[in-house]
Amino acid sequence: MSGQKCIGCQDGAGFEMPITMAFQPILNVADGTVFAQEALVRGINGEGAGHILGQVSDQNRYAFDQTCRVKAIELAAGLKFADDGTSLSINFLPNAVYEPRACIRLTLATAMKYDFPLKRIIFEFTETEKLDTDHLLNILRSYRAMGFQTAIDDFGSGYAGLGLLSKFQPDLVKIDMELIRDIDTDRVKRTILSNTLTMLKDLDIRVICEGIETAGEFDVLRDMGVELMQGYLLGKPSVAALTNPVWPTSKQPENRACA
């Protein structure tokens, strides 16, 4: 992407709707800790993510992406969960990043302002629209070089698939919740997930299973060796606050972050 386009983006429309963030825990069920808190955009008057995203246009996309990053870090710093080793997961829009090292400056400045460690920031993306693969790889490689963690969200549902994995192995992959739904009663889904877990383990990529809503789903995933889990069963998002996690096991973990 050209520097001229970068300047044009920064001079574009701002994102006028005030936002906040809700935080949803990602649990490590193997050791009883909160692995990360995912920042999910919300309106300050209770508007959901869908309503907020509906206000995003080509003209204000950059401003929206930057506003979300700043707000997530600002609120996370106030909640101080990084002090316990918990990471902050921030969703970003690949099409809002024109030149990674230029567009990251505000993120770096915000992290420095609030003394938030870069190694505790995970940038996760979902390809909701098709992208230039070379551009996406440039973003991911640049972020890794700067010390951030990277994650592919909704793996298996969009354009981000095996072709991308062959060129770049992120730190984390989040399995699409459609594969998780009713996995305790669906043999085909269990077979697909089992083989996916084996592949990702061979690539040294950690797996997060999201969208867990029932004890049956949780039990099957735990039995399959999944350690990182997220979903309403384990903790719903809390606006500008931390959710007290639910550990659906007969023996509660001794080390319970955010308890």
Disulfide bonds with the S-S distance in Angstrom:
none
